[in-house]
Amino acid sequence: MTELEQEVTRICEEHASGYDSGMQGFMSDLRRGGCVSGIIGALCYYSDTNKFHDDFESDIWDLLSENAEEQGMTIPEFIASLNGADNVGSIEQHKNLLAWFAFEETAFRLFDKDEED
C-alpha cells in the first residue's frame, strides 16, 4: 500500500465512523459531492491541499500517468479534463486540483464498491 493509500484510508475510516452506514454512506457522500463540497475537512484550505500534494506528489503523478494512459491522453490533457481545471489560475490552485483528484481517485479505488457493480 502506498503512503497516499495509507493516508486516504486513515481519513476515510475516520470519516466513515461517523456514519450509521459506515464506509458505504461516507463513500456515497464523497461520490455525490467530491472534495469540493468540503466533506474532507483536512482538504478545505489551499495550505492543506498544497501540503497534501507536496507530501504525496510522487504517488499523485503515478495516478495521473495511469489515468491518462487509460484515457488515451497525455498527462497535461488528462489534468485539463479534470472537473475544476478551467478555474486554475495559480500553482496553489493547481496543487489543490491534483490533491482533490488524488484523494477522490484513491478513495474510490479502495472503498467504492458501487463503482465495481
SVG drawing of the C-alpha trace seen along z (x, -y; Angstrom):
<svg xmlns="http://www.w3.org/2000/svg" viewBox="-27 -33 35 39">
<polyline fill="none" stroke="black" stroke-width="0.4" points="0.0,0.0 1.4,-3.4 1.8,-6.2 -1.1,-8.0 -3.3,-5.0 -2.5,-4.7 -3.4,-8.4 -6.6,-8.2 -7.6,-5.0 -6.9,-6.7 -9.0,-9.8 -11.9,-7.7 -12.1,-5.4 -12.1,-8.3 -15.0,-10.0 -16.9,-6.7 -17.0,-6.1 -19.5,-9.0 -22.0,-7.4 -24.6,-4.9 -24.0,-3.1 -20.2,-3.3 -18.0,-3.4 -20.8,-2.9 -22.6,-6.1 -19.4,-8.1 -18.4,-7.0 -21.9,-7.9 -21.5,-11.4 -17.9,-11.7 -19.1,-10.4 -22.0,-12.8 -20.2,-16.0 -16.5,-15.3 -13.8,-17.1 -15.0,-20.4 -18.1,-20.0 -15.9,-20.3 -16.6,-16.8 -12.9,-16.3 -12.1,-19.0 -8.4,-18.3 -8.6,-19.3 -10.5,-22.5 -7.8,-25.2 -5.1,-25.7 -2.5,-25.4 -3.8,-21.9 -4.3,-20.7 -0.9,-22.1 0.8,-20.2 -1.2,-17.0 0.0,-17.5 3.6,-18.0 3.6,-15.1 2.2,-12.7 3.4,-14.2 5.1,-11.1 2.0,-8.9 -0.2,-11.7 1.8,-11.7 1.7,-7.9 -2.1,-8.2 -2.1,-10.9 0.1,-8.9 -2.1,-5.7 -5.3,-7.6 -4.0,-9.5 -2.8,-6.3 -6.2,-4.6 -7.9,-7.5 -5.5,-7.7 -4.4,-11.1 -1.2,-12.9 -0.9,-13.9 -1.5,-17.6 -4.6,-16.6 -5.9,-14.5 -5.3,-17.3 -7.1,-19.7 -10.1,-17.3 -10.5,-17.3 -13.5,-18.9 -12.4,-22.4 -9.3,-22.6 -10.8,-25.6 -10.6,-27.6 -6.9,-27.0 -5.0,-30.3 -2.1,-29.7 0.2,-27.0 -1.8,-26.8 -5.0,-26.1 -3.2,-23.6 -1.9,-21.6 -5.4,-21.9 -6.9,-20.3 -4.4,-17.5 -4.8,-16.8 -8.6,-16.6 -8.2,-14.3 -5.8,-12.0 -7.9,-11.8 -11.1,-11.0 -9.5,-8.6 -7.7,-6.7 -10.8,-6.6 -12.9,-5.3 -10.4,-2.6 -10.1,-1.5 -13.6,-1.7 -16.3,-2.5 -17.8,0.9 -20.7,-0.6 -18.3,-1.5 -17.4,2.1 -21.0,3.4"/>
</svg>
